[in-house]
Every structure is written in C-alpha cells, then in structure tokens.
Amino acid sequence: MSEYTIPDDSLYTEQDEWIRSDGARTFVGITDYAQSQLGDIVFVELPAVGSMINKDEPYGVIESVKAVSDLFAPVTGEVIAINEELNDAPERINEDCYGDGWLLEIAPTEDSEREALLEPSAYTKFLAERDE
Amino acid sequence: MGALARTPLYDVHRELGARLVEFGGFEMPVQYGSILKEHAAVREQAGLFDVSHMGQIEISGPGAIASLERLLTCRVETLEPGRVRYGLLCNDEGGVVDDVTVYRRDPQSVMLCVNASNVARVDAWVRDKAGPETSIDNASERTGMLALQGPASLEILPALGAKEVTSLARFQFADFDLFGTRVTISSTGYTGAPGFELYLPNAALVSAFRAILEAGEPHGLLPAGLGARDTLRLEAALPLYGHELDDTTTPLEAGLGRFVKRKRGGYIGAQAVEARETQPDVRALVGFELTERGIARQGAPILWDGAPVGVVTSGAPSPTLGKPIGLGYVPRRIAHEGGGVGAVFAVKIRGKAVAARVVETPFVSKIDRKADRKS
C-alpha cells in the first residue's frame, strides 16, 4: 500500500509522471507523489501544440513556491493539446493531478516504449523503496 | 558538507509533518503543509516560526557602545535601553558582513541578533574589531528564538500571560516571566506583519512552542516554515543575506541608507561605502513585478532595452498580491534615468525574455502601526 493515490488505469515512470490511454486518446500528468513533494504549484510551462516530446527528456517546467522542476516525457510523441486551464489555475495539479490537473494530450509514436513504463503495482513498490 | 545542526524543536517539527531542508547549516522546516496557507495565516491570523538557527551575540562592558558604534552602520549611542534598531556590519571595502538587529539591553550591554549562516564570521569579526573593555559572548547555541507573527499575535501572547506585550511600541522590547523562564520579547519581525520575536533558553523552547500553538489554535495560528518566511519578507521587501546582501554589496546599493550614519561616518567601511556612490558601476536595488507569466528566481539576468544589465536577487509568486514579484540589481544610472516606478524591462527566464515593470516597495503595504499597538 502507498499513502499516495496510484490509479489502476494508468502507467507510470520513475520521474513520477503518469500516462493514460482511453481508446484513441493519451493523456500525461504528474503523480500524486510528485504534486505532494512539490507542494503548492504556482506555474507550469508546457510545450507548444504540434511539437514533439522525447522519452525521458525534459519537455516543460513546473514550479512550486520554492522550487523549479523539469517535467520528463514518459514516452515519445506529438503534443495534441495542452491543459490551458493550468495557466490561470496551476493549483488544479495539487487538487486533482490525475483528472483536471492533466498536463498534455499526446499521440505516442513509439509503441514499444510502453513496455518500459511501470504498472501501478511496480510504481507503488518503487515509491515505497525510494521513501525508505 | 558536515552534519547539519538541529534546533531543540527538531522532533516537534517532525511530529508536525514538516518538510526539512538545509538552511544556514541547520536542518529547518521549509513548510508544515502548504506554504500559501502558512503565508496567509501570518497575513490574516498568525504564524509561529522556529528561528532558533539565528544567532545571538551579547556584547557588554564599558567599551561596548564605542565598539559597536564603530562596527555598525547605525547609531548605537542614541539607542535607548529597551529599543531595537536594524543595522549592518560592513567590511573595509564597504560590503556587508551581516545585517543584524541591535537590542540595547542596558547602558553597557547590547545583543546582536545575526543570520545563522554568519554567526561564526560575525563572532570572529566582532572579536577582531572590538575596542578595549568590550566583552563578547556568543549565546547562539544556548538561546532559542521564536517568531510569532500576524495580527492575532497581539491576542495570543497576552492570553499566555504576557499582557504587557500589547504596550510594546514597534522596535521596543522587554523581558517577561513566561513558560517558566525569562523571555525577551520584542515587537519586531521579518514578515511585514505585526508580531513578536521571542528569545528564550533552549530548555524552554519545546514547551513554549507547544503552548503558543495551543493558545493560538482558536485564532487560526499555524506553525510556519522558511518557505512562508521567505515569501512574507519578500512582499515586505526586507533584504535577505546571500540574496540582496553580500560582502560585495554596500548598504546604500541595497537601498538601506536610512540605517547608515552617512554624515557622521566613523563605522568600518564608511569611506568605501561613500566612495562606491561615485563609481560608474554603482548599483541600485529595484522591486518589480512580472507582467507576463513566469517566476523570476535568484540569478535570472535583467535585460534593459534587450541588454543584460543586472541580476535578480529574489523572486517568488506573491501569495498576497497573486502575481510574481522580485528584487534585483541594475546600474544606478538606469534606475535614475527612466528606471523609476513604471519602467518596463525584462527578466530572462530559461532563455526567454519575460516582461517586467518596476514597482514601489514594499510590495505589500507597511504594517499599520496603529493596529500593532493596542488601539
């Protein structure tokens, strides 16, 4: 068990991002662990629609009151949409990181990359080991 | 890096769920929950900070005042017993060794409250530069310090038995029998909010902290960490050593001329401080807000007409104003010629020029002095 919410319907990375595909659409965001570690999120900088993000490479920036952190791409893909609402309400990420606080919608281009992502149980274990 | 020091409140911070970070060689709480909530508590109700990492140096003896008059940019002779004054210690080049609050305990005895990261160097500096008949006692390791800040502070401390704190004028202090010990309480702080700073023996710190938390609970008091302390002091445009102040910056560049005996001089570094004023590279500290999205952090270049001319010293989202604010240095020439309030420039953030505008400081209006006294 983890003290953090880790929904069953998503896959995860060791950089604390989630990725969820529901049929044709794929969304990306940061995990409950990540938002909790960051604290009050006050600013997000996301890539332009139409640009590419590359697996494990930084694609944007997220800032809390005290700190600046890079956002790392869980997979390679094209940015289909960004969550514009975060411009005015970055706190949505703290409030609902798996829902209203999503960051990107992408079109993954490398299907094979999904195999490297963590299942919920593996991410739970990863967090437990990191917190030790 | 060596082992970090801990204050006597370390276990209490852990118990309260604080996230701890290194600051000034200490392991200190940066936040207990939300920095924004802790900030708002101080502006609207009250917040309680453990600031025991800060140092206290007691200076006394027949030569103490003369020594301090030479060590500090502010007047000490004219400081009445029971009063506090802000001042700076400068090096021979006019740079700032530390910024301190000066407590005149009695005619021949003064306490300096110094920054945690500078305790050792201030202690050494004072010992080196003090004149005759001056004794110096570094009380930092045995002294705890709490900051109770926010409008509800004026109700919380009296409820604990220190009724007379409400009659302390701003920058006045007195000793109180409280928490089973002797506590020095001053009407001072580093938040731009009304409130108090308390100095007490380490042994009484845990019980005092818990008692204040309990008495403050009905008033909305929250324990608050260094994160909120930083956003609060920035809104009040109070300088932070290592950001706005360092040993290459003069007090006048930092806009602290009112704490400097400019005509009288006589303090270490006085000539160099004044000489810097006439040099072409003299700087000025300006307050700004970003007019585009972003947060200007320490180290971000300041662009004027597209050219890099200076650097941001502090920047954060202002929780009270709901917009990003900051402080930074630009050449004095620019600040004087068209760089006043309203002037438009840019801050380079991750390679992009983000628009900014010079604004009045403090960013959040000064403490209402009347509200700070019993009205």
Interface residues (C-beta under 8 A of the other chain):
Chain A: G39 D40 V42 F43 E45 V61 E63 S64 V65 K66 V68 N87
Chain B: R19 V30 Q31 S34 I35 L36 G227 D230 T231 R293 G294 I295 R297 A316 P317 P319 P324 R350
